[in-house]
Amino acid sequence: MTKSINQPKTYIIGHEYTDGGVIGTQTRTEIHKRDLISKGHYGYPDYPPNLNVGGAFSLSYLDTWHETAGPVLAWRGGALNQYYVGEFYANISGLAYSTAIPDVSAWGATAFNRMKPTKPLFNGLNALYELREVPKQIFDGFHAKGLHEVANTHLALQLGWLPLLSDIRNFVKSQRKLQDRVKWLLRHNGQPVRRRVQLSSTMTDPTVQTGSLYTALQPGLVTQYYNGQPTFRKTDYSSSTIWASGRFRYWLPGGPRDIEWTKRLMYHLFDVRVPTPSMIYNAIPWSWLNDWFSNTGDILENLDVGVADRLAADYCYLMHENQTHREFHAEGKFHDKAGNIFGVSATSYSVAGTKNRIVGDPFGFSTNPNGLSATQLSILGALGLSRL
């Protein structure tokens, strides 16, 4: 089902006059366009009586609006004493309007894993297992010589010292949060828990174009009005945001809420328990590298309900918004009736974008939708250099 909404708004901004009266009316138009594409009920603007607006939907939109300058009186003169009384606006050109909706389903497993309310505070067993590698990594790094060993030193830092310090910091933070976390889990046991997480947010560097045009300021008047060509500055950039929202319910292990039960819950919060598929996977050499390119680790963690006996999601949605932004600023100079020169500046804006919502799949295999970070690239480079 597709529904298009195009609601341009036109405003009168001024008039041209002569000694004989009004000879012309000037207007500006703001654009507000929507294309709603739905697999379920998209809601806006036709909410059903029960407000059940869940489900997948897609939206494309284009908005253009103006911050005007004025009103002013710009004098042309001539035989008829012609002049303009009103506002000016920057003559922004439209952005490309697209109904192509990107697919964000690859983020499903990651979103579910980050929102899960029953995750342990600390990965105890994996931290203990990885400690066996730390002495060798550290001593190999500090007994380094030559270019070949510089790479090993970097790897010892990134894969030895930094993870060790991170584990120590997380352990201390977990100790401080432990009692509050136990109380929170008991209070929300069996109750709906809403979660929201941002998965990705990127923005391109702006591109700027400058120049001069008589048409940069609107309304367009004959050249005798101007004291030189108006100048303009056009700035374009794009942004992309991916986030997720879900509602979960969990049920803690049964039994009397005595001291032994609480101890077992605390052990689970520190992830000191029977090894799970996720723990075994993380202990496999090079599994961390595989997770840079796939979501295998997230899927295996989603198989585990964490500290609870049962975990269910009432809903889990992935949302994505893609935007292209344009800002157009224009400045011009005009004459008043006495011949004095005055300046006018105005700015207009345009945003074209798409919004998308789909149901998140916690067990969908995919390649990592993110590119590698600078740190990850440096580690890959060090691994290659250490093998030269």
C-alpha positions in Angstrom: 0.0 0.0 0.0 1.4 3.4 -1.0 0.0 6.8 -0.1 1.4 10.0 -1.5 1.0 13.4 0.3 2.2 16.5 -1.4 1.4 19.7 0.5 3.2 22.7 -1.0 2.5 26.0 0.9 2.5 29.3 -1.0 2.8 32.6 0.7 2.6 36.2 -0.6 5.8 38.0 0.4 5.5 41.4 -1.3 4.3 43.6 -4.2 5.9 45.8 -6.8 4.5 49.3 -7.2 4.7 52.4 -9.4 3.0 55.7 -9.1 0.0 54.1 -10.6 -0.3 51.4 -7.9 0.4 47.7 -7.6 1.9 46.1 -10.8 2.9 42.7 -9.5 2.6 40.2 -6.5 5.5 38.1 -5.4 5.2 34.7 -3.7 7.3 31.9 -2.2 6.5 28.2 -1.9 7.6 25.7 0.7 7.6 22.0 -0.2 6.3 19.2 2.0 6.1 15.9 0.3 5.6 12.3 1.6 5.4 8.9 0.1 4.3 6.3 2.6 4.9 2.6 1.6 3.6 0.0 4.0 3.5 -3.7 4.6 1.4 -3.2 7.7 -0.2 0.0 9.0 2.1 2.9 8.8 0.0 5.1 11.2 0.6 8.7 10.3 -1.5 10.5 9.4 -4.4 8.0 9.6 -4.1 6.4 13.0 -6.6 3.6 13.6 -8.9 3.7 16.6 -6.9 1.2 18.6 -3.6 3.0 17.8 -2.1 -0.3 16.7 0.5 1.1 14.3 3.2 -1.5 14.6 4.7 -3.4 11.8 7.0 -2.7 8.9 6.7 0.6 6.9 8.8 2.9 4.8 8.6 6.6 4.3 10.2 9.0 1.8 10.0 12.7 2.3 11.2 16.1 1.0 10.9 19.4 3.0 12.0 22.8 1.8 11.6 26.0 3.9 12.9 29.5 4.0 14.1 32.0 6.5 13.2 35.3 4.8 14.7 38.8 5.1 12.6 41.9 5.4 10.2 43.4 4.8 12.2 46.1 3.0 11.7 48.8 0.4 14.0 48.4 -2.6 13.9 51.3 -5.1 14.4 51.0 -8.8 13.1 54.4 -9.8 12.9 55.1 -13.5 10.2 57.0 -15.3 7.4 55.2 -13.3 9.1 55.4 -9.9 9.1 51.6 -9.6 9.8 50.0 -6.2 9.4 46.7 -4.3 8.0 46.4 -0.8 8.3 42.9 0.8 10.6 40.1 1.8 13.4 38.2 0.1 14.4 34.5 0.3 17.3 32.4 -0.8 16.6 30.6 -4.0 17.4 27.0 -3.0 17.3 24.3 -5.6 15.6 21.0 -4.9 17.3 17.9 -3.7 16.9 14.5 -5.4 13.8 12.8 -4.0 14.1 9.0 -3.8 11.8 6.2 -2.7 14.6 3.6 -2.6 14.7 2.3 1.0 17.9 0.7 2.3 17.8 -2.7 3.9 18.9 -2.7 7.5 18.0 -6.3 8.4 21.7 -7.1 8.9 21.5 -5.2 12.2 18.8 -7.5 13.7 21.0 -9.8 15.8 23.2 -6.9 17.1 20.2 -4.9 18.1 18.6 -7.8 20.0 21.8 -8.6 21.8 22.4 -5.0 22.9 18.9 -4.5 24.2 18.6 -7.8 26.0 17.8 -7.0 29.7 19.3 -10.2 31.1 22.9 -9.9 29.9 25.6 -10.6 32.6 27.4 -7.6 34.0 30.8 -9.2 33.4 32.1 -12.1 31.2 33.9 -13.9 34.0 34.8 -17.2 32.4 36.1 -15.7 29.2 38.1 -13.1 31.1 39.8 -15.9 33.1 40.5 -18.0 30.0 42.1 -15.1 28.1 44.4 -14.3 31.1 46.6 -17.2 30.0 47.6 -15.4 26.8 48.5 -12.1 28.5 52.0 -12.8 29.9 53.3 -14.1 26.5 51.8 -11.2 24.6 53.3 -8.7 27.0 56.8 -10.1 27.2 56.9 -10.8 23.5 56.1 -7.2 22.9 58.6 -5.7 25.3 61.5 -7.8 24.1 61.0 -6.5 20.6 63.7 -5.5 18.1 63.5 -4.3 14.6 60.6 -3.5 12.3 59.2 -7.0 12.5 58.9 -6.7 16.3 57.3 -3.2 16.2 54.2 -4.9 14.9 54.4 -7.5 17.7 54.6 -4.7 20.2 51.5 -3.1 18.8 49.7 -6.4 18.9 50.8 -7.0 22.5 49.3 -3.6 23.4 46.0 -4.0 21.5 45.5 -7.7 22.3 47.2 -8.0 25.7 47.4 -4.9 27.8 44.3 -3.0 26.7 41.9 -6.0 27.0 43.4 -6.8 30.4 42.9 -3.2 31.6 39.4 -3.2 30.2 38.5 -6.5 32.0 39.8 -5.0 35.3 37.8 -1.8 34.9 34.7 -3.8 34.0 35.1 -6.1 37.0 35.4 -3.1 39.4 32.4 -1.4 37.8 30.4 -4.6 37.9 31.1 -5.0 41.7 29.8 -1.5 42.3 26.6 -2.1 40.3 25.9 -5.6 41.5 23.4 -4.9 44.3 21.5 -2.4 42.3 21.3 -4.8 39.4 19.9 -7.6 41.6 17.2 -5.3 42.9 16.4 -4.2 39.3 16.1 -7.8 38.1 13.8 -8.7 41.0 11.6 -5.7 40.5 11.1 -6.2 36.8 10.8 -10.0 36.8 7.8 -10.9 34.5 7.1 -7.3 33.7 7.5 -5.6 30.3 10.9 -3.9 29.9 11.3 -1.4 27.1 14.7 -0.8 25.6 16.1 1.5 22.9 19.6 1.5 21.5 21.4 3.5 18.8 23.4 1.2 16.5 25.0 3.6 14.0 25.2 7.3 13.4 27.3 8.7 10.5 27.6 12.1 8.8 29.6 13.1 5.7 31.9 16.0 5.5 30.1 19.1 4.1 30.7 20.2 0.5 30.6 24.0 0.0 30.0 25.9 -3.3 30.1 29.7 -3.5 29.4 32.1 -6.3 27.3 35.1 -7.5 24.0 35.1 -9.3 21.2 37.6 -9.7 18.7 34.8 -9.1 20.3 33.8 -5.8 17.8 36.0 -4.0 14.2 35.8 -4.8 11.9 37.3 -5.9 13.9 38.0 -9.1 13.8 41.7 -9.9 15.2 43.6 -12.9 18.9 44.5 -12.6 18.4 48.2 -11.9 17.2 47.2 -8.3 20.6 45.7 -7.4 23.9 47.2 -6.4 25.9 44.3 -7.9 25.2 40.6 -8.2 24.0 38.8 -5.1 26.4 36.2 -3.7 25.5 32.7 -2.4 27.0 29.8 -0.4 25.5 26.3 -0.8 26.4 23.6 1.7 25.5 19.9 1.3 26.0 16.9 3.6 24.3 13.6 4.3 23.6 11.7 7.5 22.5 8.2 8.4 21.1 6.9 11.7 20.1 3.3 12.7 18.5 2.5 16.0 16.3 -0.2 17.5 13.5 -0.4 20.0 12.1 -3.5 21.8 10.0 -4.7 24.7 11.1 -7.7 26.6 9.8 -10.0 29.4 12.0 -12.3 31.5 11.5 -14.8 34.2 14.2 -15.5 36.8 14.9 -19.0 38.1 12.3 -20.4 40.5 12.8 -21.3 44.2 12.8 -19.5 47.5 14.5 -16.0 47.3 17.0 -16.9 50.0 20.7 -16.2 50.3 21.7 -19.2 48.2 19.3 -18.2 45.4 20.8 -14.7 45.5 24.4 -16.0 45.3 23.5 -18.1 42.3 22.0 -15.0 40.6 25.2 -13.1 41.4 27.4 -15.8 39.9 25.3 -15.6 36.7 25.7 -11.8 36.7 29.5 -12.4 36.6 29.0 -15.1 34.0 30.5 -17.8 36.2 28.4 -20.7 35.2 28.2 -23.7 32.9 29.9 -22.7 29.6 27.4 -21.6 26.9 27.9 -21.8 23.1 28.8 -18.1 23.2 31.5 -18.6 25.8 33.0 -21.5 23.8 32.9 -19.5 20.6 34.7 -16.5 22.3 37.4 -18.9 23.5 38.2 -20.1 20.0 41.3 -18.4 18.6 40.6 -15.7 16.0 36.9 -15.7 16.8 37.2 -12.0 17.5 38.5 -11.4 14.0 35.5 -13.3 12.5 33.2 -11.0 14.5 34.7 -8.0 12.7 33.2 -9.3 9.5 30.0 -11.1 10.7 27.4 -11.2 13.4 28.2 -14.8 14.5 29.0 -13.7 18.1 25.8 -11.8 18.5 23.7 -14.7 17.2 25.3 -17.1 19.7 24.7 -14.7 22.5 21.1 -14.4 21.5 20.7 -18.2 22.0 21.5 -17.6 25.7 18.9 -16.0 27.9 21.5 -14.8 30.3 20.7 -14.7 34.0 17.0 -15.6 33.4 15.3 -18.9 32.9 13.2 -17.6 30.1 13.3 -14.5 27.9 10.7 -13.3 25.3 10.4 -10.2 23.2 6.9 -8.7 22.7 8.4 -6.8 19.8 11.8 -5.8 18.4 12.0 -3.2 15.6 14.9 -1.8 13.6 14.6 1.8 12.4 16.7 3.7 9.8 16.7 7.3 8.7 18.8 8.5 5.7 19.0 12.2 5.1 20.5 14.6 2.6 20.8 18.2 3.8 21.2 21.4 1.8 21.6 24.9 3.2 21.6 27.8 0.7 22.6 31.3 2.0 22.3 34.4 -0.2 23.3 38.0 0.3 22.5 41.1 -1.9 22.6 44.8 -1.9 19.8 47.2 -2.9 19.0 51.0 -2.9 16.4 52.8 -0.9 14.5 55.8 -2.2 17.2 58.2 -1.0 19.9 56.3 -2.8 21.4 54.7 0.2 22.7 51.1 -0.1 21.5 48.4 2.3 22.2 44.7 2.5 19.8 41.7 2.6 20.7 38.2 3.6 18.5 35.1 3.7 18.9 31.3 4.2 16.8 28.4 2.9 16.9 24.8 3.8 16.0 21.5 2.2 16.0 17.9 3.6 15.3 14.8 1.5 15.2 11.5 3.3 13.9 8.1 3.9 12.7 6.3 7.1 12.3 2.6 7.4 11.1 0.2 10.1 11.3 -3.6 10.0 10.9 -6.4 12.5 14.4 -7.4 13.9 15.5 -10.9 13.5 17.8 -12.0 16.4 19.1 -15.1 14.5 19.8 -13.8 11.0 23.3 -14.4 9.7 24.9 -11.5 7.9 28.1 -9.7 7.2 29.0 -6.8 9.4 27.2 -3.7 8.1 29.9 -1.4 9.6 33.3 -0.8 8.0 36.4 -1.5 10.0 37.5 1.2 12.5 41.0 2.8 12.5 42.0 0.6 15.4 40.8 -2.6 13.7 42.7 -1.6 10.5 45.9 -1.0 12.6 45.6 -4.4 14.1 45.2 -6.1 10.7 48.2 -4.1 9.4 50.3 -5.2 12.4 49.3 -8.8 11.9 50.4 -8.6 8.3 53.6 -6.8 9.1 54.5 -9.3 11.8 54.4 -12.0 9.2 56.9 -10.3 6.8 
